[in-house]
Amino acid sequence: MIRPGPRNLLTDVPGLLVGNAEDGDVRTGVTVVRPEGGPVVAAVDVRGGASGTRNTATLETSDIARGVHGIVLSGGSEFGLAAADGAVDWLSGHGIGLDLAPRPIPVVAGAILFDLNNGGRKDWDGESPYRRLGGAACGAAGRDFALGTAGAGYGAQAGQLKGGLGSASAVDESGLMVGALVAVNSVGAVTMPDSAVFWAWPFELEAEFGGLAPPAAKPGGDDLAPFRGAKIGTNTTIALIATNAALDRQAARRLAIMAQDGFTRAIRPAHTPFDGDTVFALATGEISIESEGPMGVARLGAMAADCMARAVARGVYEARAINDVPSYRDRFGGAATGQRR
């Protein structure tokens, strides 16, 4: 039996903290995930055609670094990569990092999404706001954090709806747990055509994104609508999957690969040339699954994909509009189609 964790957030995985920071004038934000007790095993899988990342080579299995001290998800396209610099400054200033120099050297990786066309003020003079936001998100990190129009999802758009920051968790009867965090900024749609029903509806737990049943007949509508006006590199869904299992980097990368299937279950289409879909994986190492061999990783990955699909839907469900792109609730409101389960 799979159930949500107590918060239904990534931070149900023990030892992980999440912080958000936003700039409402710029209409953008940053989300940071940082371990409490030192670096943890990390990996990454990049599946989209227009990605923007930092330090992902550090997550290769052959790299000497044994883990990361932080993962940064940011808006801002290339400008947003500076958010990781702010995280490095904050972490080092708080004594977090490798003890190799006169001051700690944190290992921080990250990914960015494109939110530069959402109407916010982008005419900053000199340094962009992202370094500041990266440090602020580190300082705000805790076990509870906002979803929807928050953090890296603040300025995001998902198809024809306002995108947002989503999270979910899942735990089985053995105590094995996964948690997902995602900033949904996809060219693809997260709901069925002309319907309030999320593509992720089969994986929903406890009515976490409205509890709607699927329509009795296949929805109509224009399946190509998400591509109207799409441009290369102007979308991207970026995410992180975490587990309390003990994994090496090779297994953690397999977890990230399988978690990408959550995008394909919740976003139609996903992994397009317009997106830079990227998933990081973290393993905190509390529970050994070594006795299960590859089957343990496969079982964990199946949980991760479903959890990621739920997180995608939650990110859009919880978002509020900040410009002329309607939020899910603005568009569907109380007149949402379908029947409650």
N, C-alpha and C positions, 0 to 999 in steps of 0.2 A: 504494500500500500504506500503510495507516494502522497505526501502532504506538504503544504507550505511550512517553512520555518516560522518561528514566533513573530518576526517582523515582516516576513515575506520580502526581504531585502537581501542584497549581496552580503551585508554585514551579519547575517545569520551564520555565515561561515566564521568560526571563532578566530580572532586575531586580526581581522581586517577592519579598517576604518575608511569612510568615504566622506569627502568634503566637496561642497559646491561653492562657486563664486560667480557672480554675474555683474555685467555692466549694462544697465537698462537703457542708457543713451545709445550705446553702440549696438545693443540687441545681440549680445553674445555672452558666452560663459565658458567655464572650465570646471571639470570634475577630476578629482585626484583620488586614487585608491592607494592607501599605504598600510603596510603591515605594522602591527604594534611591536612585535618581538624580534626585529631584525629581518634580514632579507629572506625571501621565500623563492622556491623554484618557480620559474616563469618560462613561457613559450609564447609564440605568436603564429597566426595563420592569416595571410593576406589573400583575399579571393576576388576582390573587385578589380576593375580596370583603370582606376584613377585614384590610387592611394596616396596618402601623405603621412609619413611615419618618422619617428626619431628613435635611434639606438636599437632598432630591431635586430641588427647583427649581433648585438650583445646576447640575444636570447637564443642564438644557435647552440647546438649541443656541444660544439668544440670550443666554445669561448671559456676563458679561465674564470670569469665571474660566476659565482655560484648561486646568484639570485638577484632579485631587484628590491630596491627600497621604496619604489613608487611607480605607479602607472598613471599617466596623464591623458585624459580625453579632452579635446578642446575644439571650440569653434574657431573661426578666423582663417581657415585655409592655411597657407604658408606662414602667415603672421602668427597663427596659433601655436606653431611649434615652439615659440618663445616661452609658452607657458611652462614647458619642462625646465627651462632655465630658472624660472621663479621657484619651481618646486625644489630644484637642486640647491638653490640658495637657502631656502627655508629649512630643508632637511639638514644640510651641513651646519647651519647656524644653531640647530637644536641637537647637535652631536650625533647625527644619524648618517652612517656611510661606512665605507671601507677605511680602515685605519692604516693608510699608506702614505700619509703626508702630514704636514703641520695641522691640517684640519681634515675632518672626515670627507670622503668623496662618495656621495650617493650614486647608486646606479639607478637611473630613471629612464624609462621608455615611454613612448606616447604615440598618439595618432590624432589627426585633425579631420574635421569636416568643413564643408563650405557653407557659410551663412552670410556672405558678404552682400547679397542682393535682397536683404529683408527690410530695407528702408532705414536702418539705424544709422547713427553718425559714424562714418568711416573716414572722415577727414582729420584724423588725429595728426598732431604736429610732432615729428620726431618719433620717439619710441611708442610702439603700439601698447595697448593695455594688457597684453596677454602675460607678460612676465609678472606684473603685479597680481593678476588674477590667479596665476599658478601658485604663488606664495600664499595668497589669501585662502585658496581652496585647501591647501595643506593645513593651515591654521584652523580651518573650520571643521576638519575631519572628525567624525564621530560615528556612532552606531546608527543614529537616525539621521535621515537626510530627505530633502524634498524630491519629488518626482514631477514629471511633466515639463513645464516651462521653467527649467532650473538647470544650473550647471552647464555642461556641454550641450544640452538639449534646448537651451534657452531660445536660440534663434533658428532652430531646425525646422524643416518642412518634410513631411512624409507624403509623397504623392501630391494630392490636392488638399491635404489636411495639414494642420499645424503638427509638426513633429515634437519630440520631447525626450526627456530622460526617463527610462524605464528600468525597473528592477524586479526580480522575483527570486524565490528560493524553493528548494525541494529537498526533502529528507525521506529516506526509506526506513523500514523497520529495523535495520541494522545500525542506524545512526549515520550512514553515509550521506553526505550532503553536498549539494551544489548550489551556487548562487550566481545570478546573472545581472549584469549592469550594461545598459545600452543607450547610446544617443542615436535616435532614429531620425535620419535625414535622407531618406531614400527617394529615388526617382519612382520606384514601384509603389503600388497601393497597399495599404494594410487592411482595408475592408473590401468586401465583395462589391462588384459594380452596382451602383444605385442601391446600396444596402448598408445598414448600420452594423451588420455582422462582421466581426473581424475574421480574417483568414485563419487566425490562430484559435478559433473557437473550440476545436476538439481538445485542446490542451489546457483549457481554463480550469482553475481550481477555486472553489468557493466564491464564484461570481466576482472575481477580482477585476474584470473589465466589463461589467454590465450583465453578464449571465444570459445573453441572448442565444436562443436556439437558431440553427441555420434556417434559411427560408425553405418553404416546401418545394419550390421549383428553382432551377438554376437562375440566378439573377441575370437581368439584362444589362444594358449599358455598353459603353465603349471600352473594350479591353486595352486599346492602345492609348487611352486618355493620359496615362502617366507620362507618355513620351512627348506630349504636345509641348513644344518649347524647350525640351531638355537639351542641355549642353554638356559636353565632356567635362568631367571634373567638378561639376557644380552640385553634387550630392555626396553621399557616403554615409553608411551606417557603421559606427565604431562601437566596440563592445569589449567586455571582459567576462570571462567565466572563471569561477573559483571553486575549489573543493577542499574539504578537510581530509582527503585521502593523501597518502604518501605516494608521490609520483616522481620519477626522474624526468629530465627534460624531454626525452623522446615520447614518453607517455603523456606529458603535459601538452606537447604539440598535437598529439592525436586527439586529446580532449578539445583543444581549440578547433581543430578541423571538424570534428563531429558537431561542435556547438554551432558552427556556421550553418548547419542544416536547419537550425532554428530560424535563421533569416528566410530560407526558402519556404518554410512552413507558414511564416507570418507576413511575408512581403512578396507581392507578385508584380513584376519579376524581381529577382535579386541577382547580385553579382554581375550587373550589366557593365558595359563600357563606360557608363556615366558615373558609376559608383566606385568607391575605393574600399569596399567592405573589409574590415579588419577585426579580428578577435584575438585578444590576449587571453592567456590562461595562467592561473596561479594555483599552486598546491601547497597547503599549509602543513601537511604531513602528520595529522593526528591519528589517522586510521590506516592500518596496513591492509592492502588488498593483494599482497604478493602471492598468497596462497591460491588466488583465483587465476593468476597468470593473465594472458591477454583478454580472457572473458571478463575480468574485473574492469579493465579499461573500457571495453565495449559497453558493459552495463552502465558505467559512469557516463560515457559519452551519450548514450541514449537519454539518460536523465537530463544531461546538459542541453541537448537540442530542444527538448520540450520546454525546459525552463527558459531558454533564450527566447523561444517563440512567445511565451507568456510575457516576458519582460518587454518585448517589442510592443505588444498590444497595450500593456499598461502605460508605456511612455506616451503613446498617442491619446489614450483614454483620459489620462490625468492632465494633459496639456491645456493651457488657456491661450487664446489668441493674443498676439502682440502687434499684428499688422492686419492687412486685408486678407490673409489666408485664414479660413475659418478653422476653429478647433473642432474636434469630434463632437463635443456637446453642443456647440453653436449650430453645427450642421444638422444634427439628428435630434438633439434634445429629448423631450418626453415622447416624441412621435417616432422613435426608432422602430424600424420594421422588425418583424420576427416575433416569436413568443418566448417569454421567459422560461428557462428550464426549471 
